[in-house]
Amino acid sequence: MVNLRLKRCGKKQRAFYRIVAIDLRSRREGRDLRKVAFYDPIKNQTYLNIPVILYFLEHGAQPTGTFQDIEKR
């Protein structure tokens, strides 16, 4: 099963997140299937690749709660 969730990147105290399609059993920093979005909470920037996100959602991917909050904004 595939999840859409955040993957932490960056330095200490300067984290940013990639939103990735990843296997449900993988770790947070595990190997992802595809990068679908980008979120920087420090600069308050978000980039969503909508067609790719819709593709994964149509094929049964489950978004996490955090991803859903970012998507609503």
C-alpha positions, -999 to 999 in steps of 0.1 A, spaced: 0 0 0 12 35 -8 11 65 15 15 102 7 36 116 35 63 140 45 100 132 43 123 155 63 153 171 47 176 200 55 199 209 84 192 210 121 167 238 129 163 245 92 141 216 82 120 214 50 99 186 38 93 167 6 60 151 2 65 117 -13 46 87 -24 62 59 -3 55 23 6 35 21 39 61 -1 56 91 23 48 108 46 73 103 83 72 137 87 54 132 55 34 133 51 -4 104 69 -20 85 60 -52 81 96 -64 85 131 -51 51 148 -55 54 181 -35 76 204 -14 68 222 19 91 247 37 75 258 70 102 284 77 96 304 45 59 292 44 63 280 8 44 251 -7 46 235 -42 21 208 -51 23 188 -83 -15 183 -86 -16 159 -115 8 135 -98 -10 137 -65 -44 130 -81 -28 100 -100 -17 84 -67 -50 92 -49 -70 76 -78 -48 45 -75 -54 40 -38 -27 60 -20 -36 71 15 -26 107 25 -15 113 61 -32 138 83 -3 163 80 -3 161 42 -41 167 42 -36 199 63 -10 212 39 -32 203 9 -61 223 23 -41 254 26 
